[in-house]
Amino acid sequence: MGYQVNDRVSVWGVTGYGTGALSLTPDGASALETGVSMAMSAVGTRDELIGSRVTGGFALAFKADAL
C-alpha cells in the first residue's frame, strides 16, 4: 500500500504471512518433517528535498526504509 502525502512526500507499507511444510529424506534414514512459517513487515518514506523542476532535471531526495 502506498500513499502520496503531497507533491513531495510519499509513504508505503507492506506486510505478509505464510505457512507450509518441509519434508527431508536423508539417504538410508526415515523422513524428517517440520512446519515452516514466515512473517514480515516493511515501511518506507520518500521526501523530495530539491525538486527536478527547480534544478532542470536533477533532484535530491531523502529515503528511509525499515524491515
N, C-alpha and C positions, 0 to 999 in steps of 0.2 A: 504494500500500500504506500502511496506517496501523496504528498500534499504540497502545493505551491503556496507558501505563506504570502508572498508578494512577488514583485518582479525580480527581486534579488535573492530571496531566501526560500529554500525548499528543504523538506524533511521526508524521510522514508522509514519504513519498518517492515520486518518480515518475521514470521515465526513458523515453526513446523515440528511435527512429532511423527515418528514411525516405529513400528514393531515388526518382528519377524522371528524366524528360527534358523539355526545353523546346525548342520549335521556333518561331522567329520568321521571318516572311517580309515584309521591307520592300518598299514599292512599287518595282517595277522592278528588284529585286535577287534574288539567289538566297537560298534559305532558310539561316538560321543555326541550328545545332543545338548543344546543350550538355547535359551531365548536371547534375543538381542533387541535393544531399543535405542533410540536416539531422539533427543530433544534439542532444539536450537532456537535462538532469537538473535536478531541484529537490528540496529537502528543507526541512522546517519543523518547528517545535515550538510548543507552547502550554502555558503553565503558569499555572494559576489562582492568583493571589496572595491574593485575598479572595473567598471563595465567596458565591454569592447566598443560600445558606441562613443565613449569618451576618448579612447586611445586610437581609434581607427583600426580595430581588429584584434588588439591584444587585450586579454582580460586577466585579472588576478582574483582568485577565489580561495576561501578557507573551506576545507572539507574535513569532516570528522566522522568516523565510523566506530561502532562498538559492537562486539560479538559476544 
